[in-house]
């Protein structure tokens, strides 16, 4: 990578409906993915509704709820759900072949703790998730929108993060990862500036504010290929801080 300058996003960008952080990619759904939709879709795909989600009803149990935004083809999602069966994973993805691929993995691996919403995660966040309902959030390798004129499309912007942290319980976490250094720098700047988030990594430590990859996040085939080519990968793990106590009233 030759561009080492942090990509700045205008703080007022709040992902209005005219600006999307994703593009609906063209792609053919395979026969196996189509069969997975038919067999597992009715159970594991939740309809988008502009009303709060009843997670206990959706998953059939009460458990910590983790939101994943943009899971691609679901390789990492299935792995994490498998090694963390005690948690529920609500996963948002608009790409139909990716949803089909994850449904296929759910069937092959017998996973029970995943539910999918095939819809824009920003709208899911705004309308389906109530304040303090999430124990964690995963945002792995979101579209970096490399060109400067497209930086406004990046998902990690101050207004979005401000809304996101309101849905995370105090003590919950936000885990982001990217293989594009300018975006990693922007993520670190935006997340560090959010008063309700605290970095779990020492800004003055060897990682300079970036976290060691948590064990639960696997190295995907795409990521392994990039590492072999000398590309970097940056993980950021922040904790939702408790709200500050109210100031004492003057006598």
C-alpha positions as CSV (number, residue, x, y, z in Angstrom):
1,X,0.0,0.0,0.0
2,X,1.4,3.4,-0.9
3,X,-1.2,5.7,0.6
4,X,-0.2,6.2,4.3
5,X,-2.3,9.3,4.9
6,X,-5.3,8.8,7.2
7,X,-8.5,9.1,5.3
8,X,-10.7,11.7,6.9
9,X,-14.4,11.5,6.8
10,X,-16.6,14.6,7.3
11,X,-18.1,14.3,10.7
12,X,-21.5,15.2,9.6
13,X,-21.9,12.2,7.3
14,X,-24.6,10.0,8.9
15,X,-25.3,7.5,6.1
16,X,-28.6,9.1,4.9
17,X,-30.7,7.0,2.7
18,X,-29.0,8.5,-0.4
19,X,-25.6,7.3,0.7
20,X,-25.0,3.6,1.2
21,X,-21.9,2.0,2.6
22,X,-22.3,-1.0,0.3
23,X,-23.1,-1.9,-3.3
24,X,-25.4,-4.8,-4.1
25,X,-22.9,-6.9,-6.0
26,X,-24.0,-9.0,-8.9
27,X,-23.5,-12.7,-8.3
28,X,-25.1,-16.0,-9.1
29,X,-26.6,-18.0,-6.3
30,X,-25.4,-21.6,-6.7
31,X,-27.6,-24.6,-6.6
32,X,-26.4,-25.5,-3.1
33,X,-27.1,-22.0,-1.9
34,X,-30.6,-22.0,-3.4
35,X,-31.3,-25.4,-1.6
36,X,-30.0,-23.9,1.6
37,X,-32.4,-21.0,1.2
38,X,-35.3,-23.4,0.8
39,X,-34.3,-25.7,3.7
40,X,-32.9,-23.3,6.3
41,X,-34.1,-19.9,5.3
42,X,-37.5,-20.1,7.0
43,X,-35.9,-20.9,10.3
44,X,-32.7,-18.8,10.2
45,X,-33.6,-15.7,8.1
46,X,-35.5,-13.1,10.0
47,X,-37.7,-10.6,8.0
48,X,-36.7,-6.9,8.4
49,X,-39.3,-5.0,10.3
50,X,-39.3,-1.4,11.5
51,X,-40.1,-2.6,15.0
52,X,-37.9,-3.8,17.9
53,X,-36.6,-7.4,17.7
54,X,-37.6,-9.9,20.3
55,X,-34.2,-11.7,20.4
56,X,-35.4,-14.4,22.9
57,X,-38.2,-15.4,20.6
58,X,-36.0,-15.2,17.5
59,X,-33.4,-17.5,18.9
60,X,-35.5,-19.6,21.2
61,X,-33.4,-18.7,24.2
62,X,-31.9,-15.9,26.2
63,X,-28.1,-15.4,25.6
64,X,-25.6,-12.7,24.9
65,X,-26.4,-11.0,21.6
66,X,-23.7,-10.2,19.1
67,X,-24.4,-8.2,16.0
68,X,-22.3,-8.9,12.9
69,X,-22.4,-6.3,10.0
70,X,-21.5,-7.6,6.6
71,X,-20.4,-11.2,6.8
72,X,-19.5,-11.8,3.1
73,X,-19.7,-15.5,2.4
74,X,-20.0,-16.4,6.1
75,X,-16.8,-18.3,6.6
76,X,-15.7,-16.3,9.7
77,X,-19.2,-16.0,11.0
78,X,-19.8,-19.8,11.0
79,X,-16.4,-20.4,12.7
80,X,-17.1,-17.9,15.5
81,X,-20.6,-19.2,16.1
82,X,-19.2,-22.7,16.4
83,X,-16.5,-21.8,18.9
84,X,-18.9,-19.6,20.9
85,X,-22.1,-21.6,21.2
86,X,-23.1,-19.7,24.3
87,X,-23.7,-16.5,22.3
88,X,-26.4,-15.6,19.8
89,X,-25.3,-14.0,16.5
90,X,-27.5,-11.6,14.6
91,X,-25.9,-11.2,11.2
92,X,-26.7,-8.6,8.5
93,X,-25.8,-9.0,4.8
94,X,-27.4,-7.7,1.7
95,X,-25.6,-10.0,-0.8
96,X,-27.8,-12.9,-1.6
97,X,-25.1,-15.5,-2.5
98,X,-23.4,-14.7,0.8
99,X,-26.6,-15.3,2.7
100,X,-27.1,-18.6,0.8
101,X,-23.5,-19.5,1.6
102,X,-23.9,-18.9,5.3
103,X,-27.2,-20.9,5.4
104,X,-25.3,-23.8,3.7
105,X,-22.6,-23.6,6.4
106,X,-25.3,-23.5,9.1
107,X,-26.8,-26.7,7.7
108,X,-23.4,-28.5,7.2
109,X,-22.2,-27.5,10.7
110,X,-25.4,-27.9,12.6
111,X,-25.3,-24.3,14.0
112,X,-28.2,-23.1,16.0
113,X,-27.1,-19.7,17.3
114,X,-27.2,-17.6,14.1
115,X,-30.0,-15.6,12.7
116,X,-29.7,-13.5,9.5
117,X,-31.4,-10.3,8.4
118,X,-30.9,-9.7,4.7
119,X,-31.1,-5.9,4.9
120,X,-29.1,-2.8,5.3
121,X,-27.5,-2.9,8.7
122,X,-27.9,0.8,9.3
123,X,-31.7,0.5,9.1
124,X,-31.6,-2.7,11.2
125,X,-29.7,-0.8,13.8
126,X,-32.1,2.2,13.8
127,X,-35.4,0.3,13.8
128,X,-34.9,-3.3,15.1
129,X,-32.4,-2.9,17.9
130,X,-33.2,-1.1,21.1
131,X,-30.7,0.7,23.3
132,X,-28.5,-1.6,25.4
133,X,-29.6,-4.8,23.7
134,X,-26.2,-5.8,22.3
135,X,-23.3,-7.5,24.1
136,X,-20.9,-7.1,21.2
137,X,-20.6,-6.0,17.5
138,X,-18.4,-7.4,14.8
139,X,-17.5,-5.4,11.7
140,X,-14.9,-7.4,9.7
141,X,-13.4,-6.0,6.5
142,X,-16.1,-3.5,5.5
143,X,-15.8,-2.0,2.1
144,X,-12.8,0.5,2.3
145,X,-14.0,2.7,-0.5
146,X,-10.4,3.4,-1.6
147,X,-11.0,6.6,-3.6
148,X,-11.0,9.7,-1.6
149,X,-14.2,11.0,-3.3
150,X,-15.9,7.8,-2.0
151,X,-14.6,8.0,1.6
152,X,-18.0,9.3,2.7
153,X,-19.5,5.9,1.9
154,X,-17.4,4.2,4.6
155,X,-19.4,2.7,7.4
156,X,-17.3,3.8,10.3
157,X,-18.2,7.4,10.6
158,X,-18.8,9.4,13.9
159,X,-22.6,9.6,13.6
160,X,-23.0,5.9,12.9
161,X,-20.7,4.9,15.7
162,X,-22.6,7.2,18.1
163,X,-25.8,5.4,17.2
164,X,-24.1,2.0,17.5
165,X,-22.7,2.5,20.9
166,X,-26.1,3.3,22.3
167,X,-27.2,-0.2,21.4
168,X,-24.2,-1.8,23.2
169,X,-24.5,-2.6,26.9
170,X,-21.9,-1.0,29.2
171,X,-19.1,-3.5,29.3
172,X,-19.9,-4.8,25.8
173,X,-17.5,-4.5,22.9
174,X,-17.0,-3.4,19.3
175,X,-14.5,-5.4,17.2
176,X,-13.5,-4.0,13.8
177,X,-10.9,-5.4,11.4
178,X,-9.6,-4.1,8.0
179,X,-6.8,-4.9,5.6
180,X,-6.7,-1.3,4.3
181,X,-4.3,0.9,6.4
182,X,-5.9,4.3,5.7
183,X,-9.3,2.9,6.8
184,X,-7.6,1.4,9.9
185,X,-6.3,4.8,10.7
186,X,-9.7,6.4,10.2
187,X,-11.3,3.7,12.4
188,X,-8.9,4.3,15.2
189,X,-9.4,8.0,15.0
190,X,-13.2,7.8,14.9
191,X,-13.5,5.1,17.6
192,X,-11.0,6.9,19.9
193,X,-13.0,10.1,19.7
194,X,-16.3,8.4,20.8
195,X,-16.6,9.3,24.5
196,X,-18.6,6.1,25.3
197,X,-15.8,3.8,23.9
198,X,-12.5,2.8,25.5
199,X,-9.7,1.2,23.5
200,X,-8.6,-2.2,24.9
201,X,-5.2,-1.7,23.3
202,X,-2.6,0.7,24.6
203,X,-2.1,3.6,22.2
204,X,1.5,3.8,23.3
205,X,2.1,0.1,23.2
206,X,3.7,-1.9,20.4
207,X,0.4,-2.0,18.5
208,X,-0.1,1.8,18.7
209,X,-3.7,1.4,19.6
210,X,-4.4,-1.7,17.4
211,X,-5.4,-4.9,19.2
212,X,-3.9,-8.4,18.9
213,X,-6.3,-10.5,16.8
214,X,-8.7,-12.2,19.3
215,X,-8.6,-16.0,19.1
216,X,-12.2,-16.3,18.1
217,X,-11.7,-14.5,14.8
218,X,-10.2,-16.9,12.2
219,X,-7.9,-16.1,9.4
220,X,-9.9,-16.5,6.2
221,X,-8.5,-17.8,2.9
222,X,-8.7,-14.2,1.5
223,X,-6.8,-12.9,4.6
224,X,-4.2,-15.6,4.5
225,X,-3.5,-14.8,0.8
226,X,-3.1,-11.1,1.6
227,X,-0.7,-11.9,4.5
228,X,1.4,-14.0,2.2
229,X,1.6,-11.0,-0.2
230,X,2.8,-8.8,2.6
231,X,-0.5,-7.0,3.3
232,X,-1.3,-5.9,6.8
233,X,-4.4,-6.6,8.9
234,X,-5.5,-4.3,11.7
235,X,-7.9,-5.3,14.5
236,X,-9.5,-2.7,16.8
237,X,-11.4,-3.8,19.9
238,X,-13.1,-1.1,22.0
239,X,-15.3,-1.5,25.2
240,X,-18.5,0.4,25.8
241,X,-17.9,2.4,29.0
242,X,-20.4,2.8,31.7
243,X,-22.3,6.1,31.6
244,X,-20.8,8.8,33.7
245,X,-22.6,9.2,37.0
246,X,-24.8,12.2,37.2
247,X,-23.3,15.3,38.7
248,X,-24.5,15.9,42.3
249,X,-27.1,18.5,42.7
250,X,-26.1,21.8,44.1
251,X,-27.3,22.3,47.7
